[in-house]
Each structure stands twice: as C-alpha cells, then as structure tokens.
Amino acid sequence: MRFVTLLMPRNSDLLPEMLALARYMGYDGAIVTLPSNASRRELSAHVSELKSVAHEVGIAVLPAVLFDETRAEEGSRAQWLDDLRVARILNLRGKEKILREHARREVFHVFLIPVSSLHVLKREVAEVIVSKSKWVLVGLRELIWSESGERVRLLSLLSKRRDVLSRRDLNLLFVAEATHPSELRSPRCLRSLLRQAGYSDDVIARAVSERASRLFTLWKPFIVMRTRGRR
C-alpha cells in the first residue's frame, strides 16, 4: 500500500464516486468516516456496503466513526465498534493541554491535527506519542482551500513544525480530508504543498506513502483527535 487518504463523505451516496476517484488518483487505501448516530445494526450495514464498494473499486478501506468532544465518553464506551473493526475517531476542538492529556492516555492511538493547530504538537508531546507508538495525521484541508494570504500563514506554521514532524521515529501521515469528490487531491498535490513548506523529499516519502500500510495493519480501537487552531 503506497498512499492513504482520509474521506469524510457528506452522505453515503457520494462514497462510490469518492472511492473510485481516490483509486484513480493513486490511493491504495482510505480511512472512511461513517454516520456517528447510527445504531449497531445500521453501522454494520454501512460497513458491509463500504467493503463491497471498496472491493469493486479495488481499494483498501478502514471504517471509522467520528465522535466530537461532547461525546468522548460515549466513544470510549462503544466497545461494540471493535467487534465491527471500526475505528473510533474523536473530534476535539481543544487546546494544547487536551493533546498533552490524551497523548498519555491509552484510549487514543491516532491524532488528526490540522495545520492551524500544529502549535499544540510540542517536542515533549511528540516524545510521548513516539514512546507509545501512536500516530499523527496532519490534515491539509484548510491549506489546500486557503486564499493566498492565509496560505502563506499556514505554510509558515507547517514549516515551523518541521523539527517535530521530520522525526524518523514519529508515525506520521499527511492527509487531505475530503468531504466531496471535488475536494480530493492527488498525492502529487500533497507533495507539492509540503515542498513549499520546506520539507525534504525523504520526509515527504515517509509521511505520504512509506508508512501508509502500517496504519492499516495496526489494529487497535484507535481514535483520531482533531484540534482547532487559534484565530
């Protein structure tokens, strides 16, 4: 598996087109979020449908459910998701102390952090994440869709975190979070953005493709944290 993306379809009708387009763009795998308000029976049906479509398209998928911070405890209690092999995604909009806390706890194994929030990923927090073999997904959605002035600011933020994100021992992937087929971007596009931020080809290779398959072979009931940056 060379490339993995994160798909958050606005509705299930978009899923076949999004998976097919992702495969066409060169992605071998996709983390796909499913409805968070679905019952166990409904979610099981969604998972079956997702796997059926993915099989037809020829792309590996990792089903996931998104929980916001107000439902964090509900997410941690949803052990039945493990039976369906569905990843629990925690969508937090907190501050640095929230990442510090959950980096140490065993509930969360993967963190999704948009570029505007990379200030929360301090060196000492990264040390904890590395020591516990957790994952960091850096979401590039806001960078991709930013206007020229905002893009300069986001590229600067991304550049400033190179010391942490370039660590060879950090499980890291850069992902474009797409909610619609028109929002999908190719791996080449992501590489271009990262080069603009000053990342070396070696780091880009590791964080865009080389580690992709390891995320799919990791099976724990893991959670993705998303934090909102300061404005």
FENNOR-V604258 format. One record per helix or strand. SS is the DSSP state (~ for helix, > for strand). FROM is the first residue (numbers start at 1). LEN is the number of residues. Records with the same first field share a line. If there is no record, write none. Layout:
# FENNOR-V604258
SS=FROM-LEN, FROM-LEN
This chain:
# FENNOR-V604258
>=4-4, 29-6, 60-9, 87-5, 110-5, 135-5, 171-5, 177-2, 225-1
~=12-13, 40-18, 69-9, 80-4, 96-9, 115-6, 123-9, 141-4, 148-13, 162-4, 181-3, 187-10, 201-10, 212-6
